[in-house]
Amino acid sequence: MAQFVFLYRRGQNAPASPAQMQARMERWQAWFKDLAAKGHLKDRGLPLELTGAVATKKNITDGPYAEKDLVMGYSLIEARDLAHASELSTGCPIIADDSGSVEVRPVMNM
Amino acid sequence: MEPLDHLFRRESGRMVAALTRIFGVDHLALAEDVVQEALCRALETWKVHGTPDHPRAWLMATAKNCALDALRRERTARTFAPEVARFLDEEQSIDELLGGAAMASDQLRMMFSCCNPRISEEAQVALVLHILCGFSVGEVASAFLSNEETIKKRITRAKAVLAGSKRLFELTDADFAARLSSVQRALYLLFNEGYHGASAESAVREELCDEAMRLSSLLCEHALTAMPASYALLALMCLHAARLPARLDAAGDFTLLLDQDRSRWNRELVAEGQRLMDLSATGPELTAYHVEAGIASLHAAAAHPDDTPWETIVSLYDVLMRIRPSPVVALNRALAIAQRDGAERGLEEVHGLADRERLKDYPFYWAALGELELRRGKMDRAREHFLAALVLARNPTERRLLERRIADCRPPAAGDAR
């Protein structure tokens, strides 16, 4: 088994009603539950604040404030190979619900 | 996973009401933003960490923090109501301001604020659904089978009226009693929209009934609003809602009262309805809610349709025609007379209705005529009436019911043009 990091990137972030938000939340919980049941969820990771800072050689600025593609969180996943991990990522609700994306990155072997 | 039972939607209504009392009605939009933010945070963290043990407390604490941040950002914080200063300064008072008992009365105040006489009845109902029940504008529109733009305008205008009042309605005000009947009326309309309304989706309809009952329960729990009419209103809702399991079958098809499998009626709701009727039977006032609850309870008590005391039901419809006459009440009265005296007499009554013209677009007017003709064996006429009803049917459920009825009218004899 190889390890992969899923980076969840925000999509359009269209306004949702309370009932829609609850439904989204429940779809995520069901998705994680399924991954865990099948032994793919090494670490469900942590959600990230929308705010923060960006440090560069020149200075530190507030940000990143991207309207789209902002990383909202990450998880550590176990899968056979990249194709398998990518397959697993397609069920992530962020894709259907928010037109967001999942970036699948293999963890480098030590 | 534990079912959260509309948690987000309902908590949204509770929290908006609580925060609006603190910020003032003119800052309703700020309260709505704060609640939206709290729900977003819940979505982001709960999806990863799972739902916390006390989701309501979690949401309220988060809303409180979001509110404090928003207030610090707002330059206008100083112009807020005095409570806001307390809200900003004393941690302790926040919990007091947002505590359970305060929350319940905040929702009542919000209900009374929404039922402002300067807001039309239909806008009051839309506003209650939107603010107190957490339905988005789009969801309100689909509940009423209306256009989203129309509902949006209606809600925006109503909010402008609300915002003009600065503070939420005071439950101790002298004119509070005058507004209680508007609140009851709005909740009655909300329930009816769910129960009889034109909406196609049965799931939405039951949600409307549930919300109307939840808000009516609030009226019955608060000393100032627990009047006989409030009990009668909730009683009639319970007694009608008890029939819901038998009214729609698994396929979502309608079954009329007299054809329902009465063993499927919810006995707990019937018992609750009877208990509330006892509570409503005090004081001199006899409202339409009392009479409607009375009719529903007679149906609920009859184990078989043949056990129904039609004589008493007709007399209750007579009372209803005196205190709240309407063409639909008159039609139901005629149908009760048909049950008591036979289809011929019922048809005479229907044909003699004073307001018959106003029923011409009501599918169940034609369906009633069809039922009565069917009962006296006039298949062709029955069929014509059911066809007229079918043209007016407002959703697939009504259409399927009428199509089944048309099939019950045996095919006309050969040579008959229709």
Interface residues (C-beta under 8 A of the other chain):
Chain A: P15 A16 S17 P18 A19 Q20 M21 Q22 R24 M25 E26 W28 Q29 A30 F32 K33 R44 G45 L46 P47 M72 G73
Chain B: M1 L4 H6 L7 F8 R9 E11 S12 Q36 L39 C40 A42 L43 E44 T45 W46 K47 V48 H49 G50 T51 G134 F135 S136 G138 E139
